[in-house]
C-alpha cells in the first residue's frame, strides 16, 4: 500500500520519458497532473486505512534487500509522517499546475518534479536508517537540477551552494547513523526507538549532535542558513513552493523521528541549547526579513524564522509541543507556498520584486486586486492572526514551550511581532499608494494563476477554524514520541528580577 506512493510518481516519470516528442508543454503538464492526482487519490486510500487511535507505526512493509549492509526495504506510517505525505502530494500538484506554459525541456522538468515527489515520500516513510539516508540524498539530485536548469541568472551558484550544504548534511547524518548502529553492535539499520538508549550518555550526546547539525543545515537554522535565500531567489516559483513547503520539512521531521525518539536522554541535556538556538534563528530570520527589499528574499528569510518555532517546540518535547510542531510544519508549508506563488505572479505581471519600485498594486481597476487580497490573507496567517492556521500552530507552540523555556519562548514571541512588521512593510509598500505610470497597464491574471492560490488560502482558513481536522491524526503518535523524554522546566523568569 505504501510502496504505491513511490511507484506511481516513478511510473509517471517513465511514462513522460517515453512519450512522443511532439507533445507540448501543456500535454506534459497534463500527464504529470494525472500522475499526481492518482498519487493523491491513493493517499486518500492510505489515510482511510490509517487508525489514528494507534500510536505506533502502521501499514508496515518489509522486504530483505542488502542484509550484509543492514539495509532492508521497510516502509511504515504514523501520525508524524501522515500529514507530511499528504502535504507533499498536494503541493507537488500545486507546483505542477503553477508551472509556466513556456518551458525549455518540459519533459525533463516534469520528470524531475515527479522523482522529487517520490524521493521525499520515501524519506517520510522509511523505517530503516540507511533507507532514509538514501531517499534523503536522492531527492537533492532532482532539486539541484531544477534550480540549475530552470533558475534565474545566478542559478548555477545557488544550485551548487545548495548541493554542497545538503551533501554536508547527509555526511553528518550518515556518520551519526553509522555510529549508532556500530556502537550498539546491531546487525541492521532498521528503525528501533530503543537503539540508542543502551549507549553511554556521552556517546548519545555526540551522536545526537551530529544528527542535529545535519538536520539543522536542512531546516535551515542559523548559521547554516545561507544557502536558502540564494536557492529561493534563483529558483522558479513552483520550485520555491516545493522547497519551502515540503523540502525543509525533512529537517524538522528528522529532528523528531531521529532526535527526540531515538535519543530521549541526550535530548534532555541538549534541550536548553536547542531552545536558545531557536531564538537565534527566529530573531535573525525576522531582522533579516525586515532589511530586504526583494519580496522573494523577504519571504525566504521569514521561513528561517518560522522554522525556528518548530525547533522551540521540539526542544520542549511534550506531547502538546510535538503536536504543535507537526501543525506548524503543515501551516508553514501552506502559507509559504501561498506567499511564493503570489510573489511569482507579481513578478510575472510587473517584471519586478523590488519593494522600492512597486506600489499601488491593490488598485481595483488597473492593479492586481485579487492577488493583493490573497497576499493580505497570507501575511495575516504568517503573522498569527486568529482564525487562520498560523495562529493555532504558533499559539500551541508558545503555550507548550513557556512552562519549560519561559525566557526563550518570550523572545520567540517577539519574533512573531517582527513577522507583522516585515510583512506590513511588504504589503504597505507594494500594494498601497498610487500606481506608478509604468505599471498602469498590467496584464490580466488568468485562472491558472488564481486557482492554486485560492485553494491554498481556503485551506489556511479551514484549518485555522477547524484545526482538529489535522490534529486528530497525530495526537496518539506524539504521546508515544515524547514518552521517554522529560525535559526539566527552566528556572522561572520571576527569579531573575
N, C-alpha and C positions, 0 to 999 in steps of 0.2 A: 504493500500500500504506500509506504513512504518512498520507495525507490522510484515510483512513477513521477514524483515531484521533481526528480532529477532527470529521469529518462525522457519525459515529454519535451523539455526545452532542448535537450541534446538531439533528439529526433527531429525537432523543428529546425535546428541549425543544419542538420544533414540535408533536410528537405530543401532548405534555402540554397545550400551548396550545389545541389544537383538540378535546381530549377533552370528553366530556359534563360538564355542570356538576353532574350528580347523583353523580359519583364521590366516594367517601370518601377520607379521608387514607390509609387502607390501600391503596386502589386506586392512588392517585397514587404512593405509595412503591413498590408492586409494579412499576409501569411503569418508574419510574426505576431500580429494581434490575435489571430485564431489560435496559435500555439499557446500564447499566454492565457487566452480565455479558457482553453481546455485545462491548462495547469491550475488556474483559479477554480474552475469547476471541480477538479479533483481535490483541491484543497478544502472545498466545502464538504466533500465526502469524508475527508480525513477528520475535519472538525466534528462532524456528526458522530464519528466513531470514537472520538476522544471523550473520556469520562472526567469531568472537572472535579469530581469528589475524590479521585485517587491522586495522591500527592507525587507518586513516583513516576519513573519513565514508562511510557506506554507504547503499544504498537511496535514493539522491538523486532527488528530484522537482523539476523546474524548469519554470515557465511564465512567460512575459513578462506583466507587469502594467502598471505605470506607468513606462515606460522613461525618460521625461523627468525623473522624480524619482529614478531609480536604484533603484526598488523592483520587485523580482521575487518571485514566489511560489516560494521554494526551501525545501524541507524535506530534512533528512538526519539520520542517526543514527550514533552511535558509542558506545564503551564508557563515556563520561561521561553521556550523555543516556539511554541504555537503562535503567539501574536506576531512574532518576528517573521515567521514563514508567511503568514497572511500578508503582512506589510510588504515583504519582498515581492510577492507575486503581484500585488496591487500596484505598487509604484513602478514595477517593470512595465506593466500595461500603460500607466500614465506616461512614462518616458517614451515608449514606442509611439503612442498616439500623438505626443507632442513633438516628435521628430520632424524636422523640416522637410518640405516637399522637394527641395533641391539639395541632393546629397551626392557627393562623389563616392563611388564604390558602395552603393547602398546594400548590395548583397552581403559584403563583408561586415558592414556596420551592424546589421540586424543579427547576423550570426554571432558576433561578439556580445551583443546585448543578451541574447538567449543563453550563451555559455556563461556569462556573468551571473545571470539568474540561477542557473544550475549550481555554480560553484558556491554562491552564498547560501543557498538552501542546504547544500551538502555540509557546509560548516555548521549551520544551526542544528542539523540533525545528527551529526557524527557522534557516536558513542564509543569511540576509540581515539585516544590522544593523538596517535600518529595519523589516523584518518582525518581528524580535524585539521592537523597541520597541513596535510596535502591539499585539502579544499581551501584552506586559508591562503596558501600560496598560489593555487590555480586561479583564484579569482583576480589576482593582481595583474595577470597577463592580459586578459581582455580589457580591463580598465586602463592599463598603461597604453594599449594600442588605441583605445577610443579617445584618449586625450591627445596622444602623439599625432594621430592622423586627422582627426576632426576638430582639433582645438584651435585656439587663437594664435596670434603672432608669435608668442613665446611658448608654444605648446611643447617643443622638444625639451626645453629647460624644465618646465613644470612636470612633464611626464617622467623625465629622468630623475628628478628630485623625489617624486612620489615613489618611484621604483626603488631607489636607494633606501629611503626611510622604511618602506614596507618590508624590504628584504632584511634589513637590520632587525625589524620587529620579529620577523619569522625566525631568524637565527637565535634570538634570545628565548623565544618560546620553545624552540626545539631543544635548546640547551636545558631549559627548565624541565621539560617533559622527559628527556633522556636521563637527567639526574634523578628525577623522581622514581622512575622505573628501575634504574640501575642500583640506586641505594636501597631500594626495597627488595631487590633480588627477584622482582616479578618476572614471569615468563611472557607476559602480554602487556600491550598498551591499552587494553580495554579499560573503559572508564570505571573507576571504583572510588566512591566517596571516602572510603577508609584507607586509601592507598598511602596518604602522606602522614597519617596520624601515628604510625609506628616509628617514624623517624625522630631523631633528636630535634629539639626545638630550634637549635642554631641552624641545622640543615634546612628545616622548614622555612625559616626566615630568609635564608639565602635563595632557595628555590623560588619562593613566593616573590622576592624582589626582582628576580629575572623575569618572571611572568608579568609582574605589574608594569615594569618598564616596557616590555614587549607590547602589551595591550595599551599602555599609555601613549605609545607612538601612534597606534592605530586610531585612538579615540578622536582627536589627539589632545594631549594635555601639555601645558607649558612645562618645560621649554622644547618639547618635541613637536611643536605645532606648525613649524614654519612651512612645511610642505602644503598644508591645507589651503591657505589663501591663494597661493600660486596655482594650485590644481583647480580650484573653483573658478578663478578668474579666466583661465585659459580653456577650461572645459566648455563644451557646448551646453546649452540649457538642459536637455534631457539627461546628460551625464552628470551634471551638478545635482539634479534631482536624485539620481541613484546614489551618488557619492554621499550626500548629506543625509538622505532619507534612510538608506539601508547600510552602506558600507561601513560607516562609522559605528554602527551598532554591533558589528563583530567585536569591537574592542570592549564595549560595556557588557555585552553578553559574556565574553570571556572572563571579565572580572568576577562575575557572579558564579559562572559554571566552574571555572578552574581556579578561582581565588577563594571566594567565600566558602564554597562547599568542600574543596579539596584541602584547604589549609585553615581550618577554623581557629586553631590555637595560634598560629603565626599571625592570622588576621587580627586577632585581639591586640597583639603587640603593635602592629603597624597601623592600626585604625586611626589613631590621632594624627599620624603623619599624613595619611591619605585625606583626612578631613581638611587639614591645613593646605595640602596640595590642591584640593578642590577650590578653596578660597582663592588661591593664587590664580588658577585658571579662570574662575568666574570673573574676578576683578580685572585681570589683564585683558581677557577677551572683550569685556564690556568697554574698558577705556580705549582699547584699540579700535573698536567699532565706532566710538564717538569721533575718533580722529579721521575716519575715512571720508573721502568724497566720492568714491566709486561705490555705487549701490550694491554691486555683487560682492565686493570685498567686505562691505559692512555686514551683509548677511552671513558671509563666511566666518568673520570674527565673532558674530553673535553665536554661531554654532559652538565655538570653543567654550564660550561662557556657559551655554546651556548644557553642554556635555559635562561640565564641572558639577552641575547639580546632581547628575546621576552618580558621580564619584562620591559626593557627600552622602547620598542615601546608601550606597554600598558600604561606606565606612561605618555607618551606624549598624547595618546588617540585622535589624529587627525584621520580623515578618512584614510590618507595615512599611518600613523603609524599602525593603526589596520590592514590595508590591508597587510602591511609588516609583521606584527606578524603572520597572517594566512599563508603567504607564507613561513615564517621561520619555522613554525610548520611542514609543508609538507616537506620542504627542509631538515630539521634536521631528520625527520622520514626516508626519503630515504637514506640520507648519513650515518646516524648512523647504519641503517640496513645493508648497504653495508659493512661498516667497521667491524661490528661484525661478519658478515658472513665470511669475508676474514680472520679475526683473528682465527675464528673457524677452517677453512680449514688448516691454517698454523699449528695450534696446533695439529690437527689430523694427519698431514703428518710428522711433526717433533717431536712431543711429548713435545714441549716447547713453551712458550710465552715470555721467558726471553730475553730481548734485549742485555744482556751481553754475551749470548751464540749463538744467531742467527746472521748469516751474509751470504752474497753471494747468497741469495735466488732468485735473479734475473738472475742467471746463465741460459743461454738459453738451455743448454743441460741436466744438471743434477739438476737444481733447480726448481723453481715454476714461470716461466716467465709470464704466463698469470695472475696468482694470483698477482704477483708483479706489473704488468701493471695496473690491476684494482685497486690495492691499491693506486697507484700513482694518479689515477683519483679520488678516494675517498678522499684522503688527500688534493688534489688540490681544490676539491669542498668545503670541510670543511674550508680550508684556504681562501676562497673567490676569487678564480681565475676567471677572466671574461670568459664568455661563459658557465659557469656551474651554476646550480640553487642556490648554496650557495652565489655566488656573488650578484645576483639580490636581494635576500632576505636581506642580510646584508647591501647592498647599500641603499635600500629603508628605512631600519630601521635608519641608520645614517642620511640620507637625511631628514627624517621626524622628528627626535628627536633633531637634532642640533639646530634649531631655538628656541626650548623650554628649553632644558637642554644642553647647549653647553659644559660645563665642564665635565659632566657625559658622554656625547657622546664621547668626546675625549679620556677619559680613557677606554671606551669600545672599541674604535678603536685600542687602544694599545693591548687589548685582542685579536683582530684579528691578529695582528702581532705576538703575542705569540703563536697563533694557528699554524702559519707557522713554528715557532721554534720547538715546540714539535713534530709535525708530520714530520718535516725534520729529527729530531733525530730518529724517528721510522723508516723511510724509509732508511736513510743512514746506520743505524746500522744493520738492519736486511736483507736488500736486496742487498747492495753493498759490495764490498770486495771479498775475496777468500772464497769459500765454504769450510767449515771445513770437515775433513775426515769422521767424524761421521754422516754427513748429505749428503754424496756423493751418496747414493742410496735411494733417496726419492721415496715413492710410487706415481704412476701417479694420477693426478687429474681427476676424471671422470666427465661426463657431468652433473650428478646430483649436483655436487658442482659448476660447471661453470655457468649453465643456470640462476639460481636466481641472481647471482652477475652480470652477463652480462645484464640482464633485468633492474636491478636497475641502473647500470651505464648508460644505454641508456636513461632511464627516466631522470636521473640527467642532461644529456646533452641536451635532447629535451626541458625540462622545463627551462634550462638555456638560450637556444636560443630563445624559444617562451614562455615566462612566461605568456603571455596573455591567454594561454590555461587554466591556473589556475585562474588568476586574474579576469577574466571576470565574474566568478560565484559569486564573493564576493564584487564587487565594490559598488553596491547599499546597501547591507547589512551594510557595515562598515560606510556608511554615516548616516544611522539610528542609529547605535550603539553609535556613537560619538556625536550625535546631541545635547544632553543635557550636555555634558562635555566640559568645556572650561578651559584648564589648561593654566595659565598665563605663558608667556615666562620668563625664568630666567634672572637675571642680565647679560648683555653681558660680555663675558670674558675680553674684552678690558678694562673694567673699573677697573679690578684688577691690571693693570700694571701702 
